[in-house]
Amino acid sequence: MIPGIPGGRMNPRQMKAAMKRLGIETEEIPDVEEVVIRTPTKEYVFKSVEVSAMTVQGQKTWQIVGEPIVMNRKTAGAPPSEKVSISDEDVDLVAEKAGVSKAVARKALEEANGEPAEAIIRLMSR
């Protein structure tokens, strides 16, 4: 319960003022297109996501609201002599989503060990 507020309820304006008095700042990050979280074995890709940052005593905390697409990651460091099979469908998908030619898409897929999501992310972050 929040002291001084009957029932502990606040409207958003009161909440923002109370947080400011406590030294807490929040910031909505506009127009976020994608958030990617990578672990050694999984990749979490958030599309249509809301992101906000909250600063408390100089420490920033990020909040992501959305539903991820979870993919298994291929083991990094596969021997370079191992040729990855890349389908024409994957080339078409990467070319379309990243807005590049099929030749550029195929090269990106080769560099990403045949993972379309990784190839698209690499191309779009250039």
C-alpha positions in Angstrom: 0.0 0.0 0.0 1.3 3.5 -0.8 1.1 5.9 2.1 -1.1 9.0 1.7 -3.1 7.5 -1.1 -6.5 6.0 -0.1 -6.6 2.3 -1.1 -3.0 2.6 -2.5 -4.4 3.5 -6.0 -2.9 6.2 -8.2 -3.6 7.5 -11.6 -0.7 7.5 -14.0 0.1 11.1 -13.5 0.3 10.7 -9.7 2.4 7.6 -10.1 4.8 9.4 -12.4 5.1 12.3 -9.9 5.7 9.9 -7.0 8.4 8.0 -9.0 10.1 11.3 -9.9 10.2 12.2 -6.2 11.9 8.9 -5.5 14.5 9.5 -8.2 13.0 6.9 -10.6 12.8 7.9 -14.3 11.0 5.9 -17.0 11.4 6.3 -20.7 9.4 4.6 -23.5 11.5 3.6 -26.5 9.5 4.5 -29.6 9.3 2.6 -32.8 11.2 -0.5 -31.8 11.2 -2.9 -34.7 12.9 -5.9 -33.1 14.7 -7.2 -30.0 17.0 -10.2 -30.1 18.3 -12.1 -27.1 20.9 -14.8 -27.8 22.1 -17.5 -25.5 24.5 -20.3 -26.4 21.7 -22.6 -27.4 18.6 -20.4 -28.1 17.7 -17.2 -29.9 14.7 -15.1 -28.8 13.4 -12.7 -31.5 10.8 -10.2 -30.4 8.8 -8.5 -33.1 6.1 -5.9 -32.4 7.5 -5.2 -29.0 7.2 -2.5 -26.5 10.4 -1.5 -24.8 10.9 0.8 -21.8 13.8 1.8 -19.7 13.7 2.7 -16.0 16.6 4.4 -14.3 16.8 4.0 -10.5 19.8 5.4 -8.7 21.8 5.5 -12.0 21.1 1.9 -12.8 19.1 1.3 -16.0 16.6 -1.6 -16.2 15.1 -2.6 -19.5 11.6 -4.0 -19.9 10.5 -5.9 -23.0 6.8 -6.6 -23.5 5.9 -9.0 -26.4 5.9 -12.6 -27.4 9.2 -14.0 -28.8 9.9 -16.4 -31.6 12.3 -18.9 -30.0 14.8 -20.8 -32.2 17.5 -23.2 -31.5 20.9 -21.9 -32.4 23.3 -24.1 -34.4 26.5 -24.8 -32.6 29.0 -22.0 -33.2 32.3 -22.9 -34.6 31.3 -25.6 -37.1 34.2 -26.6 -39.2 34.5 -24.3 -42.2 35.1 -27.2 -44.5 31.5 -28.3 -43.7 29.3 -26.9 -46.5 25.9 -25.9 -45.2 23.0 -26.7 -47.5 21.0 -23.6 -48.3 17.6 -23.8 -50.0 16.3 -21.4 -52.6 13.4 -20.8 -50.3 15.7 -19.5 -47.6 17.6 -17.3 -50.1 14.3 -15.9 -51.3 13.1 -15.3 -47.7 16.3 -13.5 -46.7 16.4 -11.4 -49.9 12.8 -10.3 -49.3 13.0 -9.6 -45.6 16.4 -7.8 -45.7 15.7 -6.0 -49.0 18.8 -7.3 -50.8 19.7 -9.3 -53.9 19.6 -13.1 -53.9 23.4 -13.2 -54.3 23.9 -11.0 -51.2 21.2 -13.1 -49.3 23.0 -16.4 -50.2 26.4 -15.0 -49.0 24.8 -13.8 -45.7 23.2 -17.3 -45.3 26.6 -18.9 -45.8 28.1 -16.6 -43.2 25.3 -17.4 -40.8 25.6 -21.2 -41.2 22.3 -21.4 -43.1 20.3 -19.7 -40.4 17.8 -17.3 -42.1 17.0 -15.3 -39.0 20.7 -14.7 -38.3 21.4 -13.8 -41.9 18.5 -11.3 -41.9 19.6 -9.7 -38.6 23.2 -9.4 -39.8 22.1 -7.8 -43.0 19.7 -5.3 -41.4 22.2 -4.3 -38.7 24.8 -3.2 -41.3 
